[in-house]
């Protein structure tokens, strides 16, 4: 009963936050669009050099970053319907790793290990959202290793409360998460990073819950973290 009450309160809080964020994001989007478009026109029509060119590049880059942040806010506040289809998880992981290994955070000092069984049960997921989940978790691990360390991604069969499913572990030997932050790590807008919306892990949790699964974290500060996702196998009829 207490768990159910907690979940209901959490949903009400998220709904209120979502409504507020959506309003703010819409107010920012229009003037930001004007700034971004004006900068694009000026950078195209003017011959800029030296510091002037660098300043213009900063305006264009930061406008694009802010636009992406606003899109993240709006997606979190009003997520589109889920589209569950059977997905080859091995291929999905390979696609995400292909991008991760080419990310600027994945330098020569980072080693990514992968363990995936040859056969996995049929799992219906929203492919785009699940790809974003894996990307967020792997990128968090890359940020934690700070250019030097190991990341271990493991998929394995797992049964939970009598239900067959798949467990996904994303482990790193990076900086770890302070104990006082671990209970808040999945809350919307919570972040200790200098840059970031604080929505990455909140989106991970909401997506996994919408798939009937769960996500947890275990971490030792200075030694690393393990994020564990569990997803039920079989067909979905969730939203």
N, C-alpha and C positions, 0 to 999 in steps of 0.2 A: 504494500500500500504506500509506504514511504517513497519507494522508488518510482511508483507511478505518479505520485504527487510532485516529486522532483522533476520528472520529465515534463509534466504539464506546465509547471512554473517556468521551466527552461524554454518551452515552446512559446509561451506568452511573452517572455522577455525577448526572445529572438524576433518575434513578430513585431514588437514595439520598436526594437532597434532597426529592423529592416525597413519599417515605414519611415523612420526618421532619416536613415541613411539614403533611401531612395529620393526623398525630398531634397536633401542637400546635394546629392549627386546631380540631379536634374538642374538645380540652380547653377552649379559650377560648369556643367557640360557646355552650355551655349557660349558663355564668354571665353571658355577655354578653346572652343572650336574657332572662334574669331581670332584669337591670339595665334593658334597653330596655323591657320590658313594664311594669315597675314605674314607670319614668319616664312612660310613656304614660298609665298610670292616674292618677298624681298630677297630671299636667298637665291631665287631663280633669276631675278631681274637686275640685282646689284652686283657689282664686282667688288667683293670684299677680300681683304687680306689681313694677315697677322692677327692681332687681338680682336679686331672687328669680326673676322671670320669665325674665330673660336667662340666668341660670345653668341653669334647667330646659331652655331652648331649646338651650343648648350640650350638655347631657347627651344630649338626643334626637338632635341633629344628629351629634355625634361617635360615638354608638352606631351610628347608621345607616352612617356612613362606615367604622367598624371592621367592621361586619357585611359590607359590600361587599368590603372587603379580604380577609376570611376566605373569602368565596365565590370571590374571584379565586385565592387560594391553593389551594383545593380543586379548582377547575376546572383549574388548571395541573398539580396533582399527579395528578388522575384525570380527564383530559378525556373527555367522552362521545364515542361513535362519530361519525364524519364522515358527513354526508348530502350527497352530491354531486348537484347538479341543474343543468341549463342555466340560466344567469343573464344577464340583460340588464345588462351592466356599466355602460352609460351611465346607466341608471335607478338602479343601485346607488350610483354616485358622486353623482348628484343627491340621493338620499335622505340620504346622509351629509353633503353640503354644506348641505342644508336645516337639519340639526341644528347643524352647526358654526357657521353664520352667526348662530345664536341662542344660542350659548354665551357665557358671561360674559367669556371671554378674547378674543372677537372684537369688539373695539370699533370705533368709526368710523375709527380710524387704521390698520386692517388691510384690505388689499386682497387678495382671493382671485381668481386667474386660473385658468381651466380650458381645457384643449385636449383634446378628445376627437374622434376621427375618426367620420364618419357611420356607418361599418360596421366592426364588429369580428368576428373569428371566434368560433364557438361555444366557450364555455368553461364547463366544469362545475366548480362550486365549492360548498363549503358556504357558503350565502349569509350566514347569521348570523355565522359566523366571519370571512368576508371583509369583512363590514361592520365588524366590530370591528377588523380590521387597518387598514382605511382610517381609521376613527375615531381609533385610537391614533396613526397617523402624522400626521394633520392636527392633532390636538390637541397633539402634540409641537411641530409647527411654530408653532401659536398661542402656546404657552408660550415658544418661542424668540424670537418677535417682540416679546413683552412689550407688546402693545397698539399697536404701530406698526411697520408693515413690509408686505412682500409675500410671499404664498404662491402658488406656481405648481404646480398639479396637472396632469400630462400623461399621457395614455394613448396608446400607439402600437404598431403592429405591430412585432414583433421576432423574429428567428430566432437561436436559440442552439444550437450544436452540431448543426446540421441540423434542429432542431425548430422548428416555427412556434409563436409564442406572442404574448403581450402584455406590454409593459413599462409599468410605472407609476412615474412620478417624482413625488415630493413634495418640492419645494424651498422654502426660505425664506431670507430675508436677515437672519436673527436673530443671536443671540449666538454660534452655532457650538459645536462640541464640542472640548475640548482634545485634542491628539494622544494623550496618554497614556490617555485614556478611550475612544478609538474602538475599540480591540481588545476592550474589555470591555462595550461598550454593549448587546450582545444577551445578556449573561449574566444568569441569574435573580438577582433581588434587588440588582442593581447600580444605584445611583442617586446623583445628587448633589443631588437635590431635597430640600427641607426636609420635604415631605410626598409620600408615594407609596410603593407597594409594591416598585417596581423590577421588576415583572413585565410591564409593557406591551410593551416591545420583545422580551422573551424569548418572549412569546406570539405576537407578530408572526412571529418567526423560525420557531418550531415549527409554526405554522399554514401558513406558506408552504412549508416543507419537506414537510409532509404532503400538499400539493397538487403536489409534484414540482417546485417552483420554488425560487428563492433570493431573498435580500434583502441588499443592501449599503448602505453609507453612505460618502459623501465629505463632508468638512467642513473649513472653515477658520475657526479661532477668530476671532470678531469680524466675520465676513463671511457666515456662514450654512452651511446643510447641505442635502444632497440625499440622500434615501432612495430607493433604486431596487428595485422588486420586479419579478421576471420570473416569469410563469406560462405553462406550456405550454397550447396549445389542444388541443381534442379531449376525449375521454372519459377519466374517471379510474377507476382500480380500485385505489385506495390506501386506507390507514387510518392 
